[in-house]
Amino acid sequence: MEFNEDNYRRSRIPQTTWTIRFIVISIVFFVLQNILGPEIWQYFAFFPALAIKWPWTLITSVFLHADFNHLLFNMFALFFFGSYLERLLGSNRFLIIFIAAGIVGNIGYFVTAPNNMIPAIGASGAAYGLMGTLAVLAPFMSVYVWGLLPVPMVILTAGYAFVDIIGLTSPSGIAHGAHLAGLIVGVAFGLYLRPYFGYRRQRDIDM
């Protein structure tokens, strides 16, 4: 094998390949949603009543978003949490966690949806999966909320989980069941990976 200094340097740089890809895919899908309208994109949203008939929507719905604010919030979380986690675990593990949390998140919505013909869309379940993994692997990593208030990762995640648990008792337009199911997946992966990656404290995240 020929040694090449440029290749060596590239191999030493942590990659965030899938984080960037998922952000780009979500943005492209959002643009297409607004161009094609619900007559088309509804076939890619996750309807609990149609889960068996349209199984692909378990994945495609993750890349659809209700409006710009929904997209912005999820991409914001994906960029900060995803880029750190992908650098820590590698692209393959990150990919598995993201997809698994997104699919199981939809299953969580399937179980808790107040109306099985109300669709679920968005990367929130997958993002919660990333948060759950980080809460286990980097529980004391500071997340600077709005760049001002430092909050340990485990406390931030627990706070979001508490809000979603309360939210299950009062149906709204938020898929609390999807969030919690995705979070459980992330925590499970974190517990599985912790013996190999240990606790991480060394980096802060501004949000």
Long-range contacts (C-beta under 8 A, 24 or more apart in sequence): 14-86, 14-87, 15-86, 15-87, 15-90, 15-91, 16-82, 16-83, 16-86, 16-87, 17-86, 17-91, 18-82, 18-86, 18-91, 18-94, 18-95, 18-98, 19-78, 19-79, 19-82, 19-83, 19-86, 19-94, 22-63, 22-78, 22-82, 22-98, 22-123, 23-75, 23-78, 23-79, 25-63, 26-63, 26-65, 26-71, 26-74, 26-75, 26-78, 26-123, 27-71, 27-75, 29-63, 29-64, 29-65, 30-64, 30-65, 30-68, 30-71, 33-64, 33-65, 42-119, 45-119, 45-120, 45-121, 46-106, 46-109, 46-110, 46-119, 46-120, 46-121, 47-116, 47-117, 47-118, 47-119, 48-109, 48-110, 48-113, 48-116, 48-117, 48-118, 48-120, 49-116, 49-117, 51-106, 51-110, 57-106, 58-102, 58-103, 58-106, 58-107, 59-99, 59-102, 59-103, 61-106, 61-119, 61-120, 61-121, 61-122, 62-102, 62-105, 62-106, 62-122, 62-123, 62-125, 62-126, 63-123, 64-121, 64-122, 65-121, 65-122, 65-123, 66-121, 66-122, 70-122, 74-122, 74-123, 74-124, 74-127, 75-123, 76-207, 77-127, 77-130, 77-131, 77-207, 78-123, 78-126, 78-127, 78-130, 80-205, 80-206, 80-207, 81-127, 81-130, 81-131, 81-134, 81-205, 82-127, 82-130, 84-134, 84-138, 84-203, 84-205, 85-130, 85-133, 85-134, 88-137, 88-138, 88-197, 88-200, 89-133, 89-193, 89-197, 93-189, 93-193, 96-189, 97-129, 97-130, 97-133, 97-185, 97-186, 97-189, 98-126, 98-129, 98-130, 99-126, 100-129, 100-185, 100-189, 101-125, 101-126, 101-127, 101-128, 101-129, 101-130, 101-132, 101-181, 101-182, 101-183, 101-185, 101-186, 102-126, 102-129, 102-182, 104-129, 104-181, 104-182, 104-184, 104-185, 105-129, 105-175, 105-178, 105-179, 105-181, 105-182, 105-185, 106-178, 107-181, 108-175, 108-177, 108-178, 108-179, 108-180, 108-181, 108-182, 108-184, 109-175, 109-177, 109-178, 109-181, 111-177, 111-181, 112-168, 112-176, 112-177, 113-175, 113-177, 114-171, 120-175, 120-178, 122-175, 124-175, 124-178, 124-179, 124-182, 125-175, 125-178, 125-179, 125-181, 125-182, 126-182, 127-182, 128-160, 128-178, 128-179, 128-180, 128-182, 128-183, 128-186, 129-182, 129-183, 129-185, 129-186, 129-189, 130-186, 131-156, 131-157, 131-160, 131-183, 131-186, 132-157, 132-182, 132-183, 132-184, 132-185, 132-186, 132-187, 132-188, 132-189, 132-190, 133-186, 133-187, 133-189, 133-190, 133-193, 134-186, 134-190, 135-186, 135-187, 135-190, 136-186, 136-187, 136-190, 136-191, 136-193, 136-194, 137-190, 137-193, 137-194, 137-197, 137-198, 137-199, 137-200, 138-199, 138-200, 138-201, 138-203, 139-199, 140-199, 140-201, 141-200, 141-201, 141-202, 141-203, 141-204, 141-205, 142-204, 142-205, 143-204, 143-205, 143-206, 143-207, 144-204, 144-205, 144-206, 144-207, 145-207, 146-207, 147-206, 147-207, 150-204, 157-183
